[in-house]
Each structure stands twice: as C-alpha cells, then as structure tokens.
Amino acid sequence: MHNEIRDELSGHFTDLVTERQELGASEEEAQRYAIAQMGDPQAVGRELHQIHKPRIPWGLLAGVMLLSAVSLLGMGSIEAGGYLERYHFVPMQRQLILIILGVCLMTGIHFINFKRMQKASGSIYIAALITVAVSILLVPDMNSGTRRYIGVAGFYFDLIGYSPYVFIVALAGIWTRPGFLRSYNVRIRELMKLLLLLLPAVIYASVSSFPELILYLAVSLIMYIWISRRWVRGILIAVVSLFSGGIYVWNDHILRERLIGAINFNLRPDTTGYMNREIIDAIQSAGWRGQGFGYLGDALPYPYTDLFPAYLIQCFGWAGGLLLLALTCWFVLKMISYARAVSDTYGRMLIIGLGLMISIRLVYGLSILSGRMPLTSIPFPFLSYGQHVLIEFAAVGLLMGVYRRKDMLPAAKVPSGL
C-alpha cells in the first residue's frame, strides 16, 4: 500500500499548502504549516499500520480446528469400539497424520501472495487439465474400476476429486484478469469464457464423475453469473444441464434405481434403499444421548467415511447432532462474511468459489442424515476420513491468505467489456 498511502498523503499535503497560500502565506510558511498539520510521523505510521496490517480470520480458523477435533473424537470412538481388532485399521492415527499435514499446508499457503496467482491462472488451468488427463490415462485401475487415484506412501489421492478446486481457482483468476483476451472482440471473449467453463464439465461427464460434475457446474456457473452479469445465459446453461442430467439418470437403470431408493427407501428396502433405511434407523435409535463413546454397531459400514456424520449422531445422540449442525452453519456464515469484507475482485471471487465448494459439500453431508439423498463419494469436509482433508485445508489456507491481505491491497475493478 506504500504507493497509495504516498499519493494520499501527498494530496493532503498539497491541499493544506494551497489553502494556506490562499490566506496570504508564502510558499515556505505554507509548507511548514502543512508539515505541522500532518502530525507526528511515528504516530501516523502506527495508525496506518493498524489500518493496513495483515488480518487473521480467527473465526474461520476456529471452525476448521473444531471440525478437525470432532473428526478425531469420532475416529477415536471407532477405534475404542474395536475397529482395529476387526479390520486391522487405525483411522484416528491416520487421520491425525492427515490433519497435521493439512495444517502445515494451510499455514504455508496462508502466507502466499494470492495476487501473484492471478497472473498464473492460465497455467493453473492447463496444469489442472494435464492432471486430470494423467489420472484418466496413466493411473492404473482401482477395485472400483475408475482411474482417479494415485498412491503415495500408503495414501491414495483422488486427483479428479481435487481438480474442481483447482479449476475454480484458475477460472477466478482468468475471468478477473485485466485485459483478458482484450485483443478479440466481445463475442469471441464470451465464447472463450464459456469454453473454459464447459471443458472441465465435459471431461467429468465423459468419465462418469457425476459428483464432481455437479459441484463444479454449480460453483462455476454462480461465479460466471456473478462476474459477467449474464444471468439469462447462466440460468439457461443450468436448465439445460439439469434437463440433460435428468434424462441420462432416468435412462440409466442403475442410477435410476439408486435415485428411487434414495427418495423413498421403502420402495427398494433391500437394495438401493437399504443404506438410507439404515441411516434413519441409526439416527432414530440414538436418542438425545446416543449409544455412547466407543459404540460400533454393524448397521453402518465404513463409518469413518461417507456415513461419519450419521455415526457421530449414533454415538453422541441428537444433542451432538445439533451441535454439529450449529458448528457447520456457523462455519458457512463465516465464509460468507469474509467474502463481503474483501474489496479486491479476484480475492472476493476466490472466497466465493472455494467457499461454495466447501459449503455445498457440508450441506450435502448433513442432508444425508435425512435418509432421502443418494449416497455418493462426496466426503464431509474436514470430518470424514480421507486425503480430501488436504485439499480442503489448502483451500482454507488460500481463503485465509485473501483475508490476510484485505487491507493491504487497493481495491481492484473488473474492466468493462470483460
């Protein structure tokens, strides 16, 4: 902010000199008067530092730490229930390692100047495309038959699952860069923006990564509408996507049965609606106090993954579920408030995009508790076990970095004709 502060002080100094000279003072007397009126330099410096110093979003940081603590508490309950003896797996220890790595990653990204990332947005977009291509073409098939995981030191990373975060960061920078494709006319620029938006969606659809497709389209369309103000075009794309997706799901027997079982598990109680029914039974039987720490029933398979929120309610009761709901809502509202506090256009788009990515996942994780939602591979952020916490910590670190510099950067405006 040195240049902006220098210009502001210089303008104020010039105004004082001019005002004094109009009263009959000489230029030298007017300058002495203006210097005296500017105040003590040390005091002015301290005041300016308080105005423009780095900010720490303590609310967001507290929310992440509380969710991580709840995650470790639940993993400890699973281990105490004898999961290690049954399946020779220690979810708490491995989750603790991931959380420590995630905190280190979040801290490092927090100090990165996010404005420099804006210039590299095109390279980030290309890198995300290459990563997805490598995952699809080169990574060997897993048991599920999908090419999306790469193993490192015993941990498997979902490259396709992480990629929507990277694409959102890239699009936020590309769309807010001054002079983006300015050498082309307006129609070409709009066409290029839509192609950049739709290309990842086509890739997700081609490899049947529907959770990532839905999340990416939802967030990217909101960002597109927000930055371009093309409300009709954005809504039209959303309607066409929903209509096409509905036709595809209805014509696919497996997906149609899963959807029917989720909407009304009584119609498919022993097949696609079985797990939805088990979730409802587990929650209804929990009561206000739950089954207690260390409870490990057989109704919820792999309780440390997608069904982890249901397991927490089963152990700690409806009271624990209400606390989890309150914590989640508070965390989402904090992210929304930080977006409003940032004046830089690129920084605000980063908070909106990444905040929506995390918020939609949080809302979906809670909606599973209703027993009326299709079960997918979308994990509960920061809570359920898995390497997904690393990309989530990284996203929060970038959000914290944006908020850290909210008073250290001049407000940026998107040029007309973007």
Backbone hydrogen bonds, N-H to C=O, Kabsch-Sander energy under -0.5 kcal/mol:
donor,donor_aa,acceptor,acceptor_aa,energy
5,I,1,M,-2.9
6,R,2,H,-2.8
7,D,3,N,-2.3
8,E,4,E,-2.2
9,L,5,I,-2.8
10,S,6,R,-2.5
11,G,7,D,-2.4
12,H,8,E,-2.2
13,F,9,L,-2.7
14,T,10,S,-2.5
15,D,11,G,-2.1
16,L,12,H,-2.0
17,V,13,F,-2.3
18,T,14,T,-2.6
19,E,15,D,-2.4
20,R,16,L,-2.1
21,Q,17,V,-2.4
22,E,18,T,-1.9
23,L,19,E,-0.6
23,L,20,R,-0.9
24,G,21,Q,-1.8
25,A,20,R,-1.6
30,A,26,S,-2.7
31,Q,27,E,-2.2
32,R,28,E,-2.1
33,Y,29,E,-2.4
34,A,30,A,-2.5
35,I,31,Q,-2.5
36,A,32,R,-2.2
37,Q,33,Y,-2.1
38,M,34,A,-1.3
39,G,35,I,-0.6
39,G,36,A,-0.8
44,V,40,D,-2.7
45,G,41,P,-2.7
46,R,42,Q,-2.2
47,E,43,A,-2.3
48,L,44,V,-2.7
49,H,45,G,-2.2
50,Q,46,R,-1.9
51,I,47,E,-1.6
52,H,48,L,-2.6
53,K,49,H,-1.3
55,R,404,R,-1.4
58,W,56,I,-1.9
61,L,57,P,-2.3
62,A,58,W,-2.7
63,G,59,G,-2.1
64,V,60,L,-2.1
65,M,61,L,-2.2
66,L,62,A,-2.4
67,L,63,G,-2.4
68,S,64,V,-2.2
69,A,65,M,-2.2
70,V,66,L,-2.4
71,S,67,L,-2.1
72,L,68,S,-2.3
73,L,69,A,-2.3
74,G,70,V,-2.5
75,M,71,S,-2.5
76,G,72,L,-2.4
77,S,73,L,-1.8
78,I,74,G,-2.0
79,E,75,M,-2.2
80,A,76,G,-2.6
81,G,77,S,-1.3
82,G,79,E,-1.8
83,Y,78,I,-1.4
86,R,82,G,-1.8
87,Y,83,Y,-2.9
88,H,84,L,-2.1
94,R,90,V,-1.8
95,Q,91,P,-2.5
96,L,92,M,-2.4
97,I,93,Q,-1.8
98,L,94,R,-2.0
99,I,95,Q,-2.5
100,I,96,L,-2.4
101,L,97,I,-2.4
102,G,98,L,-2.6
103,V,99,I,-2.7
104,C,100,I,-2.1
105,L,101,L,-2.4
106,M,102,G,-2.9
107,T,103,V,-2.5
108,G,104,C,-2.2
109,I,105,L,-2.4
110,H,106,M,-1.8
111,F,107,T,-0.8
111,F,108,G,-0.9
112,I,109,I,-1.4
114,F,112,I,-1.0
116,R,113,N,-1.5
117,M,113,N,-0.6
117,M,114,F,-0.6
118,Q,114,F,-0.8
119,K,115,K,-0.7
120,A,116,R,-0.7
121,S,118,Q,-1.2
124,I,120,A,-2.4
125,Y,121,S,-2.3
126,I,122,G,-2.2
127,A,123,S,-2.6
128,A,124,I,-2.1
129,L,125,Y,-2.0
130,I,126,I,-2.4
131,T,127,A,-2.4
132,V,128,A,-2.3
133,A,129,L,-2.4
134,V,130,I,-2.7
135,S,131,T,-2.3
136,I,132,V,-2.2
137,L,133,A,-2.8
138,L,134,V,-2.4
139,V,134,V,-1.4
142,M,146,T,-1.3
145,G,142,M,-1.7
148,R,146,T,-0.9
150,I,157,F,-1.7
152,V,155,F,-3.4
155,F,152,V,-2.1
157,F,150,I,-2.9
157,F,155,F,-0.5
159,L,148,R,-2.0
159,L,157,F,-1.2
160,I,148,R,-0.7
162,Y,158,D,-1.7
163,S,159,L,-1.4
165,Y,162,Y,-1.2
166,V,162,Y,-1.0
167,F,163,S,-2.7
168,I,164,P,-2.3
169,V,165,Y,-2.1
170,A,166,V,-2.4
171,L,167,F,-2.8
172,A,168,I,-2.2
173,G,169,V,-1.5
174,I,170,A,-2.6
175,W,171,L,-2.6
176,T,172,A,-0.8
177,R,173,G,-0.7
177,R,174,I,-0.7
180,F,177,R,-1.4
182,R,179,G,-1.9
184,Y,181,L,-1.8
189,R,185,N,-2.1
190,E,186,V,-2.5
191,L,187,R,-2.3
192,M,188,I,-2.5
193,K,189,R,-2.2
194,L,190,E,-2.0
195,L,191,L,-2.3
196,L,192,M,-2.5
197,L,193,K,-1.6
198,L,194,L,-2.7
199,L,195,L,-2.2
201,A,197,L,-0.6
202,V,198,L,-2.4
203,I,199,L,-1.9
204,Y,200,P,-2.6
205,A,201,A,-2.3
206,S,202,V,-2.2
207,V,203,I,-1.4
208,S,205,A,-1.1
209,S,204,Y,-2.8
210,F,208,S,-1.3
213,L,209,S,-2.2
214,I,210,F,-2.7
215,L,211,P,-2.3
216,Y,212,E,-2.8
217,L,213,L,-2.5
218,A,214,I,-2.4
219,V,215,L,-2.3
220,S,216,Y,-3.0
221,L,217,L,-2.3
222,I,218,A,-1.4
223,M,219,V,-2.3
224,Y,220,S,-2.6
225,I,221,L,-2.7
226,W,222,I,-2.3
227,I,223,M,-2.6
228,S,224,Y,-2.5
229,R,225,I,-1.9
231,W,229,R,-1.5
234,G,230,R,-2.3
235,I,231,W,-2.6
236,L,232,V,-2.4
237,I,233,R,-2.2
238,A,234,G,-2.1
239,V,235,I,-2.6
240,V,236,L,-2.6
241,S,237,I,-2.4
242,L,238,A,-2.6
243,F,239,V,-2.7
244,S,240,V,-2.7
245,G,241,S,-2.7
246,G,242,L,-2.5
247,I,243,F,-2.1
248,Y,244,S,-2.3
249,V,245,G,-2.6
250,W,246,G,-2.3
251,N,247,I,-1.8
252,D,248,Y,-1.0
252,D,249,V,-0.6
253,H,251,N,-0.7
256,R,252,D,-2.7
257,E,253,H,-2.3
258,R,254,I,-2.2
259,L,255,L,-2.3
260,I,256,R,-2.4
261,G,257,E,-2.6
262,A,258,R,-1.6
263,I,259,L,-2.5
264,N,260,I,-2.3
267,L,264,N,-1.8
268,R,264,N,-0.5
268,R,265,F,-0.5
271,T,268,R,-1.0
273,G,268,R,-2.1
274,Y,271,T,-1.3
277,R,273,G,-2.0
278,E,274,Y,-2.2
279,I,275,M,-2.2
280,I,276,N,-2.0
281,D,277,R,-2.5
282,A,278,E,-2.5
283,I,279,I,-2.3
284,Q,280,I,-2.8
285,S,281,D,-2.0
286,A,283,I,-1.0
287,G,283,I,-0.7
290,G,286,A,-1.4
291,Q,314,Q,-2.7
292,G,315,C,-2.7
295,Y,292,G,-1.6
305,T,302,Y,-1.8
307,L,302,Y,-0.6
308,F,305,T,-1.7
311,Y,307,L,-2.0
312,L,308,F,-2.4
313,I,309,P,-1.9
314,Q,310,A,-2.2
315,C,311,Y,-2.0
316,F,312,L,-3.4
317,G,313,I,-2.1
318,W,287,G,-2.6
319,A,288,W,-1.3
320,G,316,F,-1.1
321,G,317,G,-1.8
322,L,318,W,-2.4
323,L,319,A,-1.9
324,L,320,G,-2.2
325,L,321,G,-2.3
326,A,322,L,-2.6
327,L,323,L,-2.5
328,T,324,L,-2.3
329,C,325,L,-2.5
330,W,326,A,-2.4
331,F,327,L,-2.1
332,V,328,T,-2.3
333,L,329,C,-2.5
334,K,330,W,-1.9
335,M,331,F,-1.8
336,I,332,V,-2.0
337,S,333,L,-2.3
338,Y,334,K,-1.9
339,A,335,M,-1.5
340,R,336,I,-1.4
341,A,337,S,-1.1
342,V,338,Y,-1.0
345,T,412,A,-0.7
348,R,344,D,-2.7
349,M,345,T,-2.2
350,L,346,Y,-2.1
351,I,347,G,-2.1
352,I,348,R,-2.6
353,G,349,M,-2.9
354,L,350,L,-2.6
355,G,351,I,-2.1
356,L,352,I,-2.1
357,M,353,G,-2.0
358,I,354,L,-2.1
359,S,355,G,-2.7
360,I,356,L,-2.8
361,R,357,M,-1.2
362,L,358,I,-2.2
363,V,359,S,-2.8
364,Y,360,I,-2.4
365,G,361,R,-2.4
366,L,362,L,-1.9
367,S,363,V,-2.3
368,I,364,Y,-1.4
369,L,366,L,-1.2
370,S,367,S,-1.6
371,G,368,I,-1.9
372,R,367,S,-0.6
376,T,374,P,-0.6
383,L,380,F,-1.3
384,S,380,F,-1.5
385,Y,304,Y,-3.4
389,V,386,G,-1.4
390,L,387,Q,-1.6
391,I,387,Q,-0.7
392,E,388,H,-1.7
393,F,389,V,-2.7
394,A,390,L,-2.3
395,A,391,I,-2.2
396,V,392,E,-2.3
397,G,393,F,-2.6
398,L,394,A,-2.0
399,L,395,A,-2.2
400,M,396,V,-2.9
401,G,397,G,-2.0
402,V,398,L,-2.1
403,Y,399,L,-2.4
404,R,400,M,-2.5
405,R,401,G,-1.2
405,R,402,V,-0.5
406,K,403,Y,-1.5
408,M,405,R,-1.5
409,L,405,R,-0.6
418,L,415,P,-1.0
